[in-house]
Amino acid sequence: MTEIWLIGIGTGHPGHVTLEGAAALREAAAVLIPHKGRGKEDLAHLRLTILRAAGAEPKVIPFDMPLRDPALPYAERVARWHDAIAARWQEALRAAPEGPVALLVWGDPGLYDSTLRIAARLEPAPKLRVVPGITALQALTAAHAIPFNTVNGAVTVTTGRQLREHGWPAGAETVAVMLDGACSFQALAPAGRHIWWGGFLGMPEQVLESGPLAEAGPRIVATRTAARARHGWIMDTYLIRQ
């Protein structure tokens, strides 16, 4: 039975890897490293940097990430994409030596990440180990030096798509938004709302913006557009409170 370790690596800073995660990287026999296409070479480079910082020397097995089909409905598009990724993993695993095979998961494998769902598609089913990491939400609130919640207050964690299609969640005081490439906060009524946004959290390229949504929203759009054009990619998240 193949043993696969999913190791959370935070948001780009080698210091985000926990002691347990670093030990797991040193113990792994191999690591699968995705190549996400032209303009995103930094993502593979960052994973290799994290391996070196942990003192890990596993066999590195690269694989090419498939593309989503934009013509398909969203749910079908994601399901087929996950199927294709699992097939790439299956092929890459043929080159793995005996022992655990690790994947370095951005953020945390259990929070708005599909690595566990993709691993469930493998045949035969692998033995899984999950090592949690620093989440984007932890990195965001730390970067802005703000609490995640108010006193006795609940937090709704959602996606940009949900915010665009359904608006502000009913009864929510604080909303954390992930996986939003469309700056969906622009669809919200800004009055009485404050936003904290961050891109490349924990990395030297980190960019932060915050303030009343009406004032900070346009700055965030401009900063995000410029940063994405400069690097060819961006990972960002934000929190809004009213």
N, C-alpha and C positions, 0 to 999 in steps of 0.2 A: 504494500500500500504506500502510495506517495504521501509524504508528510510535507504540508505547506504551512509556512509561517507568514502571517500577515502582520507587518511591523509598522506601527504608526511612527512617522518621522517628523511630525510638526509641519511648519509652514516654510521650511527652507533653511533654517538655521541649524547647524549640527548640534548645538546645545539643546535643541528641542527633543532630541532622542533621549529617552529615559535610560537609566542604568540597565534595566532589564532589556530594553530594546537593543542597546549597544552590545550586551552580552550575547543576545540572540544572533545578531549580525556576525559576531565572531565565531559562533558555533555552526552557522549555516554552511552547508556544503556548496550551495550555489545560490545566485540571486538572479531573478528575471528582471531585466531593465527594459522598459518600453521606449521605443523611438516614436515620437509623435509628429514627425514630419519637419519640413524646412521651416526655420524660424523658431522652433521649439527645442533646439539642441541643448539649451540651458537646463531643461528639465532632467535630461539624462546626465548631464555634467554634475548637477547638484546631487543626484543620487550617488554618483561615484565619489564626490567630495565627502558625503556623509559616511560612506563605507570607510574611506581613509581615516576620517576623524575618529571613527569607532575602533580603528586598528583591525578592521576585518579584511580578510583576503580570500573570499569565496570565489568560485568560478563564476564569472559574469556571462550570462546568456541573454543577448539582446533579442528583441522581437519587435516587429512593426505593428503599430496600432492601426486597426481598420478605421475607416471613416463611416460616419452615420449617413444614411440616405435621407436627405432633407425632403424628398418627395413623399415619404411615408407619414401616416399619422404618428403623433408623438409616442404613444405607448408602444406601437409596433416598431417604430424606428429604434427606440431604446432596447427593446427585447431582442431584435435582430442584431443590434450592435453588440450586446452582451454575448449572444451566441457566437459571433465572429471573434470576439476577444478570447472566449473560452477555447475556441478552436486554435487560435494562435498560441495560447498557453500550452495546450495539449501537444502541439508540434514542438515547441521549445523544450518541453520537459523531456523529450527523447534524448536530448543532449546532456541532461543533468546527471552528475555522478550520484552514487549512493549516498543518502543522507537527506536532511531537511533542505527544502528549497524555499527561499524567502522572497517576498515581494515587499518593496518599500512603499508604504501607502501614505500619500499626502494627508496631513492632519491625523485623523483617527479612523480606523477601519469601521467603527460602528456609527459614525455620524455623517449622514448624507454622502456616503461613499458606497459604491456598488461592488467592491471587490469580493465581499462575502457572497453576494448573489451570483457573481461570475464563477467563483470557486465551486458553488453548488452544481454548476452545469458540467463539471468534469466527470469523466467516466474512466475507470471506477472512481467513486467518491473518495477524495483524499482525506487524510487525517489532518484536521485544522488546529492551529494554535494562533491566537490573536494576542498581540502585545499592544496595548493602547498607547497613544501618543498625545502630544499637545494638540488641541483642536484649534481651528481657525478662530473660534469664538473666544477661547482663552487668550490667544495671541492678540486679538483685536482689543478686548477690554484691558489687557495689560498695557498695550501700546498707548491707549488713551488714558490710562490710570483711572478707570471708572468701574463701578460695580456692575455685574451682569444684571442684577435685579434690584428693584426698590425694596424697602422693608416690607416683608410679607407679600411681595408682589410676584405675580406669575410672569413667565416669559414664553412667548410663542416663537418657535423656531420654524421657519418656512422657506419657501423658494421664491425666486423672482417670478416664475410662471404663476404660482398661486396668488401672489400679490397683484399681478396684472389682471388675472382672470376673475378674482373674487374680492379684491380690495382689502382694506384693513380688516384683520380678523375681529369678529364680534367680541366685545368685552376685553380686548387685549390692551394692556398698558405699555408693554415693551415687546417689540417684534425684532427678532434677529433673522436676517435674510442671507441665504447662501445660494450659490449657483445662479447668479443673476448677471448675465452678460448684456442686459438691455436697460440697466439703470431704472428698474421698474418703480422706484420711489417717485419718479416723475408723474406717475398716474395718481398719486395721493394728493388730497387736499393738504397743503403744508401748514396751515394755521395750527399753532400750539404744539408742533412736533419738532423734536431735535434729533439730528442724525450724527452718528459717528461712523466713519468709513475708513477702510484701510486696504491697500494693495501691497503685494509682495511682503506680507507681514513677517517680521523677523529677519528679513534679508537686508543686505546693504542698500538695495534699491527701494526699500520701504517708503511708501507715500501715505500720508494721513490727511484727512480733512474732517472737520466737524463744525457744528453750529446749527442755528435754526434752519429747518429744512428749506424754507423759501430762499435763504441766502446761500447755504452751503450746497444745495442741490446742483445748481449750474456749475459751481467750482468743481464738484466731484466729476461731473460729466466731462468737463474739459481736461481735468487731470488724468482721468482714466483713459480717455482717448489718446492723449499724448504719450502716456506710459506704455500703452499697448502698441502704439506705432513704433516706439523706440525699441521695445524688447521683442516684439512679435507675438507676445502672449501676456496675459495677466491673470493672477488669481486674487480675488478680492472678496470682501464681505462687509456687511454693515449692520448696525443696530439703530433702531428708531424708537424713541420713547415719547409718549405724550402725557 
